[in-house]
């Protein structure tokens, strides 16, 4: 007999075994598969002979898995489920109306959600799913049809189109701003600073911001957060100064929840990009969402403010 590459038993026997294990009955398995009871019995006997173990114990009411049978069924059922799920996706990929968009918590909450209602109004037939994660290596983030990323535009095996750049400046609550004045970056070292510890190394923090001004911040006092939305909430509650990314805080500033502290700012070294897998053709629904995001991003580019720059 020719050696099988994966060292698997006969696939027909495995399929018959799966049906018997699910039903707990050879007769019910025969009915599902549209074959005779004798054919099912022969397949099970052949599989047991090839594996050199007993997979079922027979009794009057049907069959029951042995310990070896339970081990085989657990692995086999998981494998069949995964194969079936992928095959269904492949069958419907060109026609499906589901699209998954990935973004960080902050970007999804502060930039995407306020705008996404317009897309839903235009395309009510498209089902949108969201993969929200602050870890760019999260499996759900990586598997999404479209991803909103911040960085330099270079991600392996991904097509990337720039949406817009950004500006970064200090923000705080209204009462905090009334009690503090910021004219020089060194003054921030004497204020409570709200620091974001990001999983994504592309996001810059206070260290990089101070470096743009050549300032020493080693004596500064920090409160640390691993979630930007919560960090901004702490700033809103007058608990300190956070770094505001204009694309994400402009709405909060417009609603009076946050204010800029002073006029100092830097340009973000990276930009926001829309990305997707190079090797996977986007569905028509994903194409619609991609085009809308590119159109929306094109009109979301922050306008340069007439403020002091780091080199002046």
KESE-78035 format. One record per residue (C-alpha): x negated, y, z; residue number from 1. Coordinates in nm, 3 decimals, always signed. Each point is the difference from the previous one (the first is absolute). Layout:
N
<rec <X,Y,Z>,NUM>
...
END
This chain:
312
<rec <+0.000,+0.000,+0.000>,1>
<rec <-0.131,+0.344,-0.092>,2>
<rec <-0.101,+0.213,+0.301>,3>
<rec <+0.231,+0.294,+0.062>,4>
<rec <-0.174,+0.332,+0.050>,5>
<rec <+0.179,+0.086,+0.328>,6>
<rec <+0.009,-0.363,+0.122>,7>
<rec <+0.380,+0.019,+0.018>,8>
<rec <+0.237,-0.295,-0.018>,9>
<rec <+0.250,-0.023,-0.282>,10>
<rec <+0.199,+0.327,-0.003>,11>
<rec <+0.326,-0.182,-0.068>,12>
<rec <-0.053,-0.205,+0.315>,13>
<rec <-0.071,+0.315,+0.199>,14>
<rec <+0.318,+0.161,-0.131>,15>
<rec <+0.203,-0.305,+0.095>,16>
<rec <-0.163,-0.011,+0.344>,17>
<rec <+0.086,+0.368,+0.057>,18>
<rec <+0.366,-0.062,-0.084>,19>
<rec <+0.018,-0.304,+0.229>,20>
<rec <-0.165,+0.189,+0.286>,21>
<rec <+0.237,+0.296,-0.033>,22>
<rec <+0.312,-0.216,-0.007>,23>
<rec <-0.113,-0.276,+0.236>,24>
<rec <+0.159,-0.238,-0.249>,25>
<rec <-0.118,-0.181,-0.312>,26>
<rec <+0.358,-0.008,-0.131>,27>
<rec <+0.044,+0.376,+0.035>,28>
<rec <-0.338,+0.057,-0.164>,29>
<rec <+0.105,-0.217,-0.293>,30>
<rec <+0.315,+0.207,-0.039>,31>
<rec <-0.198,+0.327,-0.001>,32>
<rec <-0.251,-0.129,-0.253>,33>
<rec <+0.255,-0.174,-0.222>,34>
<rec <-0.173,-0.341,+0.013>,35>
<rec <+0.089,-0.339,+0.146>,36>
<rec <-0.064,-0.102,+0.359>,37>
<rec <-0.232,-0.271,-0.128>,38>
<rec <-0.212,+0.255,-0.187>,39>
<rec <-0.034,+0.211,+0.314>,40>
<rec <-0.098,-0.303,+0.208>,41>
<rec <-0.266,-0.102,-0.254>,42>
<rec <-0.153,+0.350,-0.003>,43>
<rec <-0.022,+0.010,+0.381>,44>
<rec <-0.157,-0.349,+0.013>,45>
<rec <-0.252,+0.100,-0.267>,46>
<rec <-0.090,+0.317,+0.192>,47>
<rec <-0.043,-0.190,+0.326>,48>
<rec <-0.220,-0.253,-0.176>,49>
<rec <-0.220,+0.273,-0.153>,50>
<rec <-0.037,+0.184,+0.331>,51>
<rec <-0.038,-0.327,+0.194>,52>
<rec <+0.246,+0.105,+0.270>,53>
<rec <+0.368,-0.022,+0.087>,54>
<rec <+0.188,+0.325,-0.057>,55>
<rec <+0.351,-0.099,+0.109>,56>
<rec <+0.158,-0.237,+0.248>,57>
<rec <+0.324,-0.143,-0.132>,58>
<rec <+0.315,-0.033,+0.210>,59>
<rec <+0.370,-0.046,-0.060>,60>
<rec <+0.077,+0.371,-0.024>,61>
<rec <-0.282,+0.083,-0.241>,62>
<rec <-0.373,+0.062,+0.038>,63>
<rec <-0.215,+0.185,+0.252>,64>
<rec <-0.347,+0.147,-0.057>,65>
<rec <-0.295,-0.159,+0.170>,66>
<rec <-0.280,+0.217,+0.143>,67>
<rec <-0.185,-0.031,-0.332>,68>
<rec <+0.318,+0.080,-0.187>,69>
<rec <+0.058,+0.315,+0.207>,70>
<rec <-0.355,+0.119,-0.070>,71>
<rec <+0.043,-0.053,-0.373>,72>
<rec <+0.345,+0.160,-0.010>,73>
<rec <-0.112,+0.313,+0.185>,74>
<rec <-0.283,+0.067,-0.245>,75>
<rec <+0.202,-0.104,-0.303>,76>
<rec <+0.304,+0.212,+0.088>,77>
<rec <-0.215,+0.310,+0.055>,78>
<rec <-0.177,-0.056,-0.329>,79>
<rec <+0.322,-0.058,-0.196>,80>
<rec <+0.156,+0.313,+0.153>,81>
<rec <-0.295,+0.216,-0.100>,82>
<rec <-0.013,-0.145,-0.350>,83>
<rec <+0.376,+0.046,-0.041>,84>
<rec <-0.014,+0.359,+0.121>,85>
<rec <-0.281,+0.090,-0.241>,86>
<rec <+0.170,-0.174,-0.292>,87>
<rec <+0.322,+0.192,+0.068>,88>
<rec <-0.197,+0.324,+0.010>,89>
<rec <-0.172,-0.084,-0.329>,90>
<rec <+0.336,-0.080,-0.164>,91>
<rec <+0.153,+0.329,+0.103>,92>
<rec <-0.301,+0.232,+0.006>,93>
<rec <+0.081,+0.162,-0.334>,94>
<rec <+0.367,+0.054,+0.085>,95>
<rec <-0.002,+0.056,+0.377>,96>
<rec <+0.129,+0.322,+0.145>,97>
<rec <-0.191,-0.025,+0.328>,98>
<rec <-0.309,+0.216,+0.054>,99>
<rec <-0.227,+0.009,+0.304>,100>
<rec <-0.185,+0.323,+0.074>,101>
<rec <-0.281,+0.007,+0.258>,102>
<rec <-0.115,+0.300,+0.201>,103>
<rec <-0.137,+0.091,+0.340>,104>
<rec <+0.244,+0.079,+0.280>,105>
<rec <-0.074,+0.372,-0.014>,106>
<rec <+0.009,+0.034,-0.378>,107>
<rec <+0.320,-0.201,-0.026>,108>
<rec <+0.169,+0.194,+0.281>,109>
<rec <-0.120,+0.352,-0.075>,110>
<rec <-0.045,+0.011,-0.380>,111>
<rec <+0.179,-0.290,-0.167>,112>
<rec <+0.328,-0.023,+0.195>,113>
<rec <+0.099,+0.367,-0.040>,114>
<rec <-0.033,-0.039,-0.378>,115>
<rec <+0.114,-0.355,-0.064>,116>
<rec <+0.371,+0.080,+0.016>,117>
<rec <-0.027,+0.160,-0.343>,118>
<rec <-0.131,-0.326,-0.148>,119>
<rec <+0.287,-0.195,+0.157>,120>
<rec <+0.249,+0.243,-0.151>,121>
<rec <-0.151,-0.051,-0.344>,122>
<rec <-0.043,-0.379,+0.024>,123>
<rec <+0.266,-0.152,+0.222>,124>
<rec <-0.044,-0.335,-0.173>,125>
<rec <-0.357,-0.040,+0.130>,126>
<rec <-0.058,-0.158,+0.341>,127>
<rec <-0.288,+0.162,+0.183>,128>
<rec <-0.203,-0.190,+0.257>,129>
<rec <-0.261,+0.165,+0.220>,130>
<rec <-0.331,-0.142,+0.123>,131>
<rec <-0.104,+0.244,+0.273>,132>
<rec <-0.344,-0.055,+0.151>,133>
<rec <-0.295,+0.209,+0.112>,134>
<rec <-0.233,-0.289,-0.088>,135>
<rec <-0.082,-0.001,-0.374>,136>
<rec <-0.094,-0.369,+0.028>,137>
<rec <+0.341,-0.099,+0.139>,138>
<rec <+0.135,-0.288,-0.219>,139>
<rec <+0.333,+0.175,-0.052>,140>
<rec <-0.174,+0.322,-0.103>,141>
<rec <-0.227,-0.182,-0.245>,142>
<rec <+0.285,-0.203,-0.153>,143>
<rec <+0.225,+0.303,-0.069>,144>
<rec <+0.085,+0.089,-0.359>,145>
<rec <-0.115,+0.360,+0.050>,146>
<rec <-0.224,+0.149,+0.268>,147>
<rec <-0.047,+0.357,+0.116>,148>
<rec <-0.360,+0.036,+0.115>,149>
<rec <-0.241,+0.268,+0.113>,150>
<rec <-0.363,-0.028,-0.106>,151>
<rec <-0.239,+0.045,-0.290>,152>
<rec <+0.211,-0.182,-0.260>,153>
<rec <-0.225,-0.305,-0.018>,154>
<rec <+0.163,-0.321,+0.119>,155>
<rec <-0.099,-0.336,-0.135>,156>
<rec <+0.239,-0.151,-0.255>,157>
<rec <+0.243,+0.292,+0.033>,158>
<rec <+0.112,+0.258,-0.253>,159>
<rec <+0.008,+0.342,+0.170>,160>
<rec <+0.154,+0.331,-0.105>,161>
<rec <-0.061,+0.311,+0.208>,162>
<rec <+0.310,+0.166,+0.143>,163>
<rec <-0.147,+0.304,+0.177>,164>
<rec <-0.270,+0.127,+0.230>,165>
<rec <+0.051,+0.144,+0.346>,166>
<rec <-0.110,+0.257,+0.256>,167>
<rec <-0.071,-0.062,+0.366>,168>
<rec <+0.044,+0.255,+0.279>,169>
<rec <+0.073,+0.009,+0.377>,170>
<rec <+0.364,-0.020,+0.108>,171>
<rec <+0.170,+0.018,+0.338>,172>
<rec <+0.329,+0.075,+0.173>,173>
<rec <+0.149,+0.348,+0.016>,174>
<rec <-0.067,+0.056,+0.371>,175>
<rec <-0.358,-0.122,-0.033>,176>
<rec <-0.059,+0.244,-0.285>,177>
<rec <+0.129,+0.286,+0.212>,178>
<rec <-0.257,-0.077,+0.270>,179>
<rec <-0.301,-0.053,-0.229>,180>
<rec <-0.175,+0.195,-0.270>,181>
<rec <-0.220,-0.160,-0.262>,182>
<rec <-0.234,+0.218,-0.204>,183>
<rec <-0.318,-0.208,+0.007>,184>
<rec <-0.025,-0.381,-0.022>,185>
<rec <-0.214,-0.011,+0.318>,186>
<rec <+0.304,+0.110,+0.200>,187>
<rec <+0.163,-0.337,-0.065>,188>
<rec <-0.261,-0.175,+0.213>,189>
<rec <+0.161,+0.164,+0.306>,190>
<rec <+0.351,-0.120,-0.089>,191>
<rec <+0.157,-0.344,+0.047>,192>
<rec <-0.033,-0.175,-0.335>,193>
<rec <+0.222,-0.278,-0.128>,194>
<rec <-0.206,-0.263,-0.178>,195>
<rec <+0.119,-0.269,-0.241>,196>
<rec <-0.184,-0.333,+0.001>,197>
<rec <+0.085,-0.129,-0.346>,198>
<rec <-0.049,-0.356,-0.126>,199>
<rec <-0.071,+0.146,-0.344>,200>
<rec <-0.351,+0.152,-0.010>,201>
<rec <+0.101,+0.229,-0.288>,202>
<rec <+0.196,+0.225,+0.239>,203>
<rec <-0.217,+0.273,+0.147>,204>
<rec <+0.022,+0.118,+0.360>,205>
<rec <-0.119,+0.282,+0.220>,206>
<rec <-0.365,-0.099,-0.043>,207>
<rec <+0.008,+0.050,-0.376>,208>
<rec <+0.212,+0.315,+0.038>,209>
<rec <-0.246,+0.163,+0.244>,210>
<rec <-0.292,-0.109,-0.219>,211>
<rec <+0.137,+0.214,-0.283>,212>
<rec <-0.055,+0.302,+0.225>,213>
<rec <-0.332,-0.118,+0.146>,214>
<rec <+0.147,-0.012,+0.352>,215>
<rec <-0.090,-0.214,+0.299>,216>
<rec <+0.308,-0.165,+0.150>,217>
<rec <-0.175,-0.242,+0.238>,218>
<rec <+0.150,+0.174,+0.305>,219>
<rec <+0.355,+0.007,-0.135>,220>
<rec <+0.283,-0.170,+0.188>,221>
<rec <+0.207,-0.255,-0.194>,222>
<rec <+0.322,-0.194,+0.025>,223>
<rec <-0.015,-0.301,-0.231>,224>
<rec <+0.283,-0.146,-0.207>,225>
<rec <+0.017,-0.276,-0.259>,226>
<rec <+0.320,+0.132,-0.160>,227>
<rec <+0.008,+0.336,-0.178>,228>
<rec <+0.375,+0.056,+0.043>,229>
<rec <-0.033,-0.040,+0.377>,230>
<rec <-0.311,+0.221,+0.003>,231>
<rec <+0.196,+0.276,-0.172>,232>
<rec <+0.282,-0.044,+0.250>,233>
<rec <-0.252,+0.059,+0.282>,234>
<rec <-0.111,+0.319,-0.176>,235>
<rec <+0.363,+0.106,-0.040>,236>
<rec <+0.043,-0.045,+0.376>,237>
<rec <-0.282,+0.252,+0.061>,238>
<rec <-0.241,-0.265,+0.126>,239>
<rec <-0.290,+0.100,-0.223>,240>
<rec <-0.125,+0.071,-0.351>,241>
<rec <+0.024,-0.255,-0.279>,242>
<rec <-0.142,+0.001,-0.350>,243>
<rec <+0.282,+0.073,-0.239>,244>
<rec <-0.008,-0.143,-0.350>,245>
<rec <+0.201,+0.258,-0.193>,246>
<rec <+0.194,-0.251,-0.209>,247>
<rec <+0.129,-0.164,+0.316>,248>
<rec <+0.047,+0.292,+0.241>,249>
<rec <+0.144,+0.262,-0.236>,250>
<rec <+0.354,-0.120,+0.070>,251>
<rec <-0.054,+0.007,+0.376>,252>
<rec <-0.141,+0.351,-0.025>,253>
<rec <+0.294,+0.113,-0.215>,254>
<rec <+0.243,-0.133,+0.264>,255>
<rec <-0.186,+0.174,+0.282>,256>
<rec <-0.116,-0.317,+0.170>,257>
<rec <-0.370,+0.072,-0.056>,258>
<rec <-0.201,+0.313,-0.077>,259>
<rec <-0.343,+0.054,-0.145>,260>
<rec <-0.254,+0.109,+0.257>,261>
<rec <-0.216,+0.262,-0.169>,262>
<rec <-0.086,+0.007,-0.367>,263>
<rec <-0.298,-0.237,-0.014>,264>
<rec <+0.034,-0.294,-0.238>,265>
<rec <-0.199,-0.236,-0.220>,266>
<rec <+0.081,-0.182,-0.321>,267>
<rec <+0.057,-0.371,+0.049>,268>
<rec <-0.298,-0.183,-0.154>,269>
<rec <+0.229,-0.260,-0.158>,270>
<rec <+0.343,+0.007,-0.160>,271>
<rec <+0.325,-0.194,+0.001>,272>
<rec <+0.036,-0.265,-0.269>,273>
<rec <+0.268,-0.228,-0.131>,274>
<rec <-0.145,-0.347,-0.062>,275>
<rec <+0.110,-0.342,-0.123>,276>
<rec <-0.162,-0.328,-0.098>,277>
<rec <-0.186,+0.019,-0.330>,278>
<rec <+0.076,-0.363,-0.085>,279>
<rec <+0.376,+0.013,+0.067>,280>
<rec <+0.244,+0.156,-0.242>,281>
<rec <+0.244,+0.226,+0.180>,282>
<rec <+0.370,-0.078,-0.029>,283>
<rec <+0.228,+0.260,-0.164>,284>
<rec <+0.126,+0.096,+0.348>,285>
<rec <-0.355,+0.051,+0.126>,286>
<rec <-0.074,+0.206,-0.313>,287>
<rec <+0.290,+0.230,+0.087>,288>
<rec <-0.127,+0.049,+0.354>,289>
<rec <-0.357,+0.056,-0.119>,290>
<rec <+0.108,+0.267,-0.248>,291>
<rec <+0.213,+0.172,+0.264>,292>
<rec <-0.286,-0.001,+0.253>,293>
<rec <-0.239,+0.148,-0.255>,294>
<rec <+0.254,+0.265,-0.092>,295>
<rec <+0.069,+0.081,+0.365>,296>
<rec <-0.366,+0.003,+0.095>,297>
<rec <-0.081,+0.241,-0.281>,298>
<rec <+0.224,+0.267,+0.156>,299>
<rec <-0.117,-0.077,+0.356>,300>
<rec <-0.356,+0.124,-0.038>,301>
<rec <-0.059,+0.237,+0.291>,302>
<rec <-0.057,+0.354,-0.114>,303>
<rec <-0.334,+0.146,+0.118>,304>
<rec <+0.059,+0.248,+0.281>,305>
<rec <-0.173,+0.332,+0.027>,306>
<rec <-0.192,-0.100,+0.311>,307>
<rec <-0.359,+0.002,+0.117>,308>
<rec <-0.206,-0.286,-0.138>,309>
<rec <-0.278,-0.180,+0.189>,310>
<rec <-0.277,+0.165,-0.200>,311>
<rec <+0.114,+0.356,+0.062>,312>
END
